[in-house]
Every structure is written in structure tokens, then in C-alpha cells.
């Protein structure tokens, strides 16, 4: 891609985070075409420049348009930005893969681990789309979509094995309010993004039970420790986990009432069942879907992940809320690692 032509970006699909990244790309000068599953959403984006399903109050840039046709969206795209639920990625991408151009770089916004296979989103993408790892990047960081739509400052990590591709994505996402940093540690960024959702469930539970900031800080800190153990065992660089895609994302997700995972956890902590919390949360809560898959990775790599273990047991109703709370606090004392 030469510097003098504006990048073309296809964003699949038009949910909250996809819309926010579409806005970032458009604000940074790219022409953006969003793929919407519903005709009325595409029409609304094109005619009134709003996404009524998620941000009815925010006007979208005129360089951002929408279509329900995947082929139209992908035609000539420099970047394909994927923002679909992690568990729906394989099936969705299989339908779109034949339409992806030979030079298109695929950017994953997914923060989950595929159930059953234990694969990270980038691994599912290379497998299903048949592209080399050098053409798959990950964007991850402390990025609550609502704040970004309001133009509030944020930053993220763009990780790709091909540094040139990471720099092109960085340039395409750089706005006065959004600052991307580059990395080659895809594994670290993806695990940071996936595991923090499970830790946010734990923090939400603590908050819903009326536990204070000390308990929440304890869970965040020990949660980061177990995330880092798993990531390093899987080949990540430990520094990535203390960066934006690790600690940064963990803090934002665990401390904000805007976070779906934290909100879901607080419903559980206040006594709702998993089914009731699911009904109350409405949008995709990746931590609920990924907890078991992450725990399976921990077992496969012989890594201790006590918080993830307790949350997984609670979600699958193997333990009660009280048992979960005491299990989290009754770990045997030992040196801090």
C-alpha cells in the first residue's frame, strides 16, 4: 500500500466495537464500508449516518458507509476488520473467506478463545481464511466503545508478525483521540484480551456481593499474574501483559460499569442465576463463553489459574456463589509470584 492513497477498510460487522473502530478508521482518513447483517441498519448508516442499534446519538463520518453484501464491502479492501462474537467467527468467516483479496490484511478485534478447539481468534482466521500469519493482526487495549464514540482519549496495541503491516494499521487508526502502539506479540495481546474478561467477571461478582476496592484490586492483580503465566507458557512476552493489551485492558474492563463482563459478574454477585444474568446483559459477554476454553488451555500448559477455575465452575453451576467467594479467598498462602 502506497502512502498517497487513502486506505480502504471493510468492517464486519456493525456491532458496538465494530462501529467504534469504523469511526476511528474514518476519522483517520480511510474510506470505510461496514457490513451490516440487517438491511435497516445499513440503510440508517447510509442515509442518516447513525447506527440506531448501538449509538443512535452519535453522528458517523460521511466517509463511513454500509452494505449488507459482503462482496461489496471487501472489494479492494486494504484491511478487513473482524468484530464478531468469538464463537461465531469460524462459521461467519468461512462464508466470507473466498471474497478476501490476496493482499488484504485481516485485523481481529475479537477477545475470546474458541470453545472446543482452544484456538485464539488469529489462529481461527489463518486456518479458515487460508492466509499466512503475516497477514493477520490483532487490535487490543483498554477500549470501551462508548467512550471512543464520544471522542475520549484511548490507546491500543496493534500486534502483527509483519511489522510493516502493523505500521500500516497504526497509520490507518491514528486520530487525535486514539493512539495505537505496535507489537509483534500476537499471542500476548490475544490472551490478555481474552483472559481479562474472565477476571472482570470475578471483579463484578465481588462488587455485586458488596466487597470493597481492596478485594477488587486483589482480583485484578492476581488475575494479571495468572494471565501472564498462561501467556508466557504459550510463547508470549511478559512485557506485553503489563502493557495496553494486558494490564491496560484489564483495568478498564474490571473498573468500568460500561464493561459487559463486569456487569454480568455483578448480576451474579447480587444473586442472579447465569440464565438471569444473561437475559439482563443482552450483548455478547465473551468471558462467559471463553472461561472453560481458557481453563482447558491452562491445564494443557500445566499453568495454575485459580480465579479462572473458580469462575468456570461457577458459570457451569458446579459451585455456589458462597463457595466461589470462599475458594477465591482461601488459597494457600505462599510467596507472591
C-alpha positions in Angstrom: 0.0 0.0 0.0 1.5 3.3 -1.0 1.2 6.3 1.3 -0.7 8.6 -1.1 -3.9 6.7 -1.4 -6.4 6.6 1.5 -6.8 3.1 2.9 -10.0 1.2 2.2 -11.3 -0.7 5.2 -14.1 -3.3 5.4 -15.5 -3.7 8.9 -17.5 -6.9 9.7 -19.9 -6.3 11.4 -21.8 -3.3 12.6 -22.0 -4.0 16.4 -20.8 -1.6 19.1 -17.0 -2.2 18.9 -17.0 -2.7 15.1 -18.9 0.7 14.8 -16.3 2.4 17.1 -13.3 1.1 15.1 -15.1 2.0 11.8 -15.4 5.6 13.2 -11.7 5.6 14.2 -10.6 4.5 10.7 -12.9 7.0 9.0 -11.7 9.8 11.3 -8.1 8.9 10.5 -8.8 9.3 6.7 -9.7 5.8 5.5 -12.8 5.1 3.4 -14.8 2.6 5.5 -17.5 0.3 4.4 -19.3 -1.6 7.2 -21.0 -5.0 6.6 -24.3 -5.0 8.5 -26.4 -8.1 8.7 -29.7 -6.2 8.8 -30.8 -4.1 5.9 -32.4 -1.4 8.1 -29.1 -0.9 9.9 -27.2 -0.4 6.7 -29.8 2.0 5.4 -29.8 4.0 8.5 -25.9 4.3 8.5 -26.0 5.4 4.8 -28.9 7.8 5.0 -28.8 9.4 8.4 -25.1 8.5 9.4 -26.2 6.9 12.7 -26.1 3.3 13.9 -29.5 3.1 15.7 -28.9 -0.3 17.3 -25.9 0.9 19.3 -25.1 4.6 19.2 -28.2 6.4 18.0 -26.9 9.7 19.4 -23.5 9.7 17.6 -23.2 11.0 14.1 -20.8 8.9 11.9 -18.4 10.3 9.4 -19.6 10.7 5.9 -16.7 8.5 4.6 -18.2 5.6 6.5 -20.9 3.7 4.6 -22.6 0.3 5.0 -23.8 -2.6 2.9 -25.4 -6.0 3.6 -23.3 -7.5 0.7 -20.0 -9.0 1.9 -18.5 -8.9 -1.6 -19.2 -5.2 -2.0 -17.6 -4.5 1.4 -14.5 -6.5 0.6 -13.9 -5.2 -2.9 -10.5 -3.5 -3.0 -10.1 -3.5 0.8 -6.7 -3.0 2.3 -7.9 -4.1 5.7 -10.7 -6.4 6.8 -11.5 -5.6 10.4 -13.3 -8.5 12.1 -15.6 -7.8 15.0 -18.0 -10.8 15.5 -18.6 -12.9 18.6 -15.6 -15.2 19.1 -17.7 -18.4 19.0 -19.4 -17.3 15.7 -16.1 -16.4 14.0 -15.4 -19.7 12.3 -18.8 -20.0 10.6 -19.0 -16.4 9.6 -15.5 -16.2 8.2 -16.0 -19.4 6.2 -18.7 -17.6 4.2 -16.5 -14.5 3.6 -13.1 -16.1 3.0 -13.5 -16.6 -0.8 -14.2 -12.9 -1.1 -11.0 -11.7 0.7 -8.4 -10.2 -1.7 -4.8 -11.6 -1.9 -3.3 -8.5 -0.2 -5.9 -7.7 2.3 -4.6 -7.6 5.9 -7.1 -9.1 8.4 -7.4 -7.3 11.7 -9.0 -9.1 14.6 -10.9 -7.3 17.3 -12.0 -10.5 19.0 -11.3 -11.1 22.7 -12.2 -14.7 23.2 -10.9 -18.3 22.9 -12.8 -20.7 20.6 -14.7 -23.4 22.7 -13.7 -26.9 21.9 -10.5 -26.1 19.8 -8.9 -23.7 22.3 -7.7 -21.6 19.4 -7.1 -17.8 19.6 -9.0 -15.7 17.0 -5.9 -15.2 14.9 -5.4 -18.9 14.7 -9.0 -19.5 13.6 -8.5 -16.7 10.9 -5.4 -18.2 9.4 -7.0 -21.7 9.4 -10.4 -20.7 7.9 -9.2 -17.9 5.5 -6.1 -19.8 4.5 -3.8 -16.8 4.9 -0.3 -16.7 6.4 0.2 -15.3 9.9 1.9 -12.3 8.5 -1.4 -11.1 7.1 -3.3 -11.3 10.4 -3.1 -8.6 13.0 -4.8 -8.0 16.4 -6.0 -4.7 17.8 -6.4 -4.8 21.6 -6.3 -2.5 24.6 -8.4 -0.6 27.1 -11.1 0.4 24.7 -14.7 0.9 25.9 -16.6 1.6 22.7 -18.9 4.2 24.3 -16.0 6.4 25.4 -14.4 6.1 21.9 -17.6 7.1 20.2 -17.6 10.2 22.4 -14.1 11.1 21.2 -12.5 10.4 24.6 -8.8 9.6 24.6 -7.8 5.9 24.3 -4.9 3.8 23.1 -4.4 0.2 21.9 -1.8 -2.2 20.7 -1.7 -3.4 17.1 0.2 -6.7 17.0 1.2 -8.5 13.8 4.2 -10.7 13.0 4.8 -8.4 10.0 6.0 -5.1 11.4 5.3 -3.3 8.1 1.6 -4.4 8.3 1.4 -3.3 11.9 2.7 0.1 11.0 0.2 0.5 8.1 -2.7 -0.4 10.5 -1.2 2.0 13.1 -1.2 4.8 10.5 -4.8 3.9 9.5 -6.0 4.2 13.1 -4.2 7.2 14.4 -6.5 10.1 15.4 -6.3 12.9 17.9 -8.2 10.7 20.4 -6.9 7.3 19.5 -3.3 6.2 19.7 -2.2 2.8 18.5 1.2 1.3 19.5 2.8 -1.6 17.5 3.9 -5.0 18.6 4.8 -8.4 17.1 3.4 -10.3 20.1 0.0 -11.5 18.8 -0.2 -14.3 21.4 0.3 -12.0 24.3 -2.2 -9.4 23.0 -4.9 -12.1 22.4 -4.5 -13.8 25.7 -4.5 -10.5 27.6 -7.8 -9.6 25.8 -9.4 -13.0 26.4 -8.5 -13.7 30.0 -9.3 -10.2 31.3 -12.9 -10.9 30.5 -12.9 -13.8 32.9 -11.1 -11.7 35.6 -13.7 -8.9 35.1 -16.4 -11.4 35.8 -14.7 -12.2 39.1 -14.4 -8.4 39.9 -18.0 -7.9 39.0 -19.0 -10.8 41.3 -17.0 -9.2 44.2 -18.7 -5.8 43.5 -22.2 -7.4 43.3 -21.5 -9.1 46.7 -20.7 -5.8 48.2 -17.0 -6.4 48.6 -14.8 -3.4 48.5 -11.9 -2.0 46.4 -9.3 -4.0 48.3 -10.9 -7.3 47.1 -11.3 -5.9 43.6 -7.7 -4.8 43.5 -6.6 -8.2 44.8 -8.5 -10.0 42.0 -7.1 -7.6 39.3 -3.6 -8.1 40.5 -3.7 -11.9 40.9 -5.7 -12.1 37.7 -2.9 -10.4 35.9 -0.5 -12.9 37.4 -2.4 -15.9 36.2 -2.9 -14.3 32.7 0.8 -13.7 32.4 1.6 -17.3 33.5 -0.6 -18.7 30.7 0.6 -16.2 28.1 4.3 -16.8 28.8 3.8 -20.6 28.8 2.2 -20.2 25.3 5.2 -18.2 24.0 4.2 -14.6 24.7 6.5 -11.9 26.0 5.8 -11.0 29.7 6.1 -7.2 29.0 3.0 -7.4 26.7 0.9 -8.4 29.7 1.9 -5.3 31.6 1.1 -3.1 28.5 -2.1 -1.8 27.0 -3.4 -5.2 25.8 -2.7 -6.7 29.2 -2.9 -4.6 32.3 -4.5 -1.6 30.4 -7.4 -3.6 29.1 -7.8 -5.5 32.4 -8.1 -2.2 34.4 -10.6 -0.7 32.0 -12.8 -3.8 31.9 -12.7 -4.5 35.6 -13.3 -1.0 36.8 -15.9 0.4 34.4 -19.7 -0.1 34.7 -19.7 0.1 30.9 -17.9 -3.3 30.8 -20.3 -6.1 29.8 -18.3 -8.8 31.7 -18.0 -6.8 34.9 -21.8 -6.0 34.7 -22.6 -9.7 34.1 -20.4 -10.6 37.1 -22.1 -8.0 39.3 -25.5 -9.6 38.4 -24.2 -13.0 39.5 -22.7 -11.4 42.7 -26.1 -9.9 43.6 -27.7 -13.3 43.4 -29.0 -13.7 39.8 -28.6 -17.1 38.1 -26.4 -17.4 35.0 -29.6 -17.5 32.9 -31.0 -14.4 34.6 -27.7 -12.5 34.2 -27.5 -13.5 30.5 -31.0 -12.1 30.0 -30.1 -8.9 31.9 -26.9 -8.3 30.0 -28.2 -8.7 26.4 -25.0 -8.2 24.4 -22.2 -10.8 23.9 -20.3 -11.4 27.1 -17.1 -13.1 25.9 -15.8 -14.1 29.3 -18.8 -16.4 29.9 -18.2 -18.2 26.6 -14.4 -18.4 27.0 -13.8 -19.3 30.6 -13.9 -23.1 30.1 -11.7 -22.9 26.9 -9.1 -20.8 28.8 -9.1 -23.2 31.7 -8.5 -26.1 29.3 -5.5 -24.2 27.8 -4.2 -23.7 31.4 -4.5 -27.5 32.0 -2.8 -28.3 28.7 0.1 -26.0 29.5 0.2 -27.0 33.2 -0.4 -23.5 34.4 -2.3 -22.7 37.7 -5.2 -20.3 37.1 -7.2 -20.3 40.3 -9.5 -17.4 39.5 -10.4 -18.7 36.1 -11.0 -22.1 37.6 -13.5 -20.8 40.2 -15.3 -18.6 37.6 -15.6 -21.5 35.2 -17.0 -23.7 38.0 -19.5 -21.0 39.0 -20.7 -20.4 35.4 -21.3 -24.1 34.9 -23.1 -24.3 38.3 -20.6 -26.7 39.8 -20.2 -24.4 42.8 -22.5 -21.9 44.6 -21.7 -18.2 44.9 -20.6 -18.5 48.5 -18.4 -21.5 47.7 -16.8 -19.5 44.8 -16.2 -16.5 47.1 -14.5 -18.6 49.8 -12.5 -20.5 47.2 -11.1 -17.2 45.9 -10.1 -16.1 49.4 -8.8 -19.4 50.8 -5.9 -20.1 48.5 -2.9 -21.5 50.5 -0.5 -18.6 51.5 2.8 -18.7 49.5 5.4 -16.4 48.0 3.9 -13.8 45.6 4.9 -14.8 42.0 
